C-alpha cells in the first residue's frame, strides 16, 4: 500500500515490523560499520511490493543519533542529529523518502530515560550546583555515613550513583556511568524531550520505539527499593532490589499520556514502548478510553522475564497469550517479539538439543499467527544465530557487568563472499557461519526465508490473520493452538513444541506450514516441532 499517513492512521495494527541494528545491516562506505546508505541499498529485499521480498511494513532503527557510542547509540548526545558513522541528515531524509516510496514506515529509537554524559544538557548540569540545568538530572549528596544516596542498582550492575568531582555530588545512572538519568519531573525536560519527537515527525518519521519507558518517572523522594526476596548470590546484581520505586510507577502512565498527545499532533504516527513487568503492568501503557496511552507496548514474555529465558513450551505459550488477552483493554493490540539486540538470538536460546532450527520455523508461524503487531529482529528470517565473538573483538561494555550482547549483534549475512555482502572492509564484529545467508536461501523454497516470505504475504492478504479476533486456545500433548477469525473465516494456528509428530483432528486447507504439505486435509499432521496455519472447514 503506498504511503499516506492521513488515510491509514491505524496502519500499525496490521503491520509486520522489522528491527534493524544500523551498525550491522549493511555497510556502503567500506568502514566495516553499517550505515544509512547501506540500508537504502537493501530496502527492496525488505519490501519491493512483490512476494519475492520479505514484505515488511515498517522498520525500527536502533539509535542513529550522535553518540559517544558507549552503549552503541543508547547514550545520545544530540537527539536531533545523525551519527557520522551512519551518514548525515541528508542520508536520513533520503532513507525516509526511499522507505516511503516502498510503503515502508520508519520508526526511530527514542531514548528518554537518560542522555549521554556528553550531551550539552548534562555538561551544563554537571558544571555547577547552581547551573540552570542542574535539576534536569538527579544530583544528591552522600548519605550520613558516606553511603550512596539510595540503594538503587544500575541495570548493568553496581550502584546506580556516580560521584562527580566537579561539584562533589552524585548523579543517578540507571545504566552505564556515561548514561545519566534525565529528570522527568522537571517540566523543562519534558518540554525539551517532546520537542525532539516533533523534530523527527516534522521530517516525516512515522513513529518511535521508546527505550526503557517504564523507568522515566521515579519516586519523588527517590526512596530505597525493597530488597528482592528471591535474589541469590550469583544472580544478576541489578536484581538485588525490586524496582518498585523506579519502574512502572503510577505517574509514568501520566507521562505516557502526554507523550501520546504530542504524537497525536501528527496524523498516523505511533509509538511502541520497551516496557517490562506483569501483564497488568504492561496493559496500563495502553492508557484508558479517556486517556489514551501508547499504541503498542512490547510483551517480551516469550523471550523471558527478569533475566531468565523462557522455554519453548505449549503450556507456557497458552499462559502468556491467554493471560495477556485477559489483561488488555478491548482496544489494545498485543505486540510480541522473539528477539532483539539485547537478548540471545532465538535459535541459540532453543538449541540445547540441536533442534533450534526446527523451532525457528515454527516460531515464524507463531509470531506471525498471533493477534499482535509482530517485530522481527534482522537476520531472524534467515536463522542467524549468536556468533562466538573472541574476547579481543568484543565491543559491548555491558559485558563486564551484565551479559555481553555482541553475539546477537553481528553483521547481516547477505551472501557467501568474504565480506558477506555486508562490507568491503573489515566488519566491526565477526560474521557467523558460512552457508547461512540471504543468497543461499533466496532460491530455495524449503528455506526459512521462503517460509517467512510466504507467511508474511499470506498474513497480509488474510483479514483473519492480520486483524481477526483470537480465541479457542488449547495446549494439548505439547501442541499450542488457537483460532483467528474474521468475517466467518477461521484460521487455526497450531505449534507442536515436542520432537514427535502430532495429529490434529481438524479438516481444512493448510495455507502455510513448516513442512511441505499444503492444501486440503481431513486431519492436520504436524511434524516434530512443526507448525501450520489451517483455514478451517
Ligand atoms: C534498552 C536497550 O534496548 C539497550 O540496548 C540499552 O542498553 C538500554 N535500554 C539502555 O538504553
Boltz pocket constraint, residues with backbone or C-beta under 6 A from the ligand:
constraints:
  - pocket:
      binder: B
      contacts: [[A, 71], [A, 74], [A, 75], [A, 111], [A, 175], [A, 211], [A, 212], [A, 274], [A, 341], [A, 342]]
      max_distance: 6.0
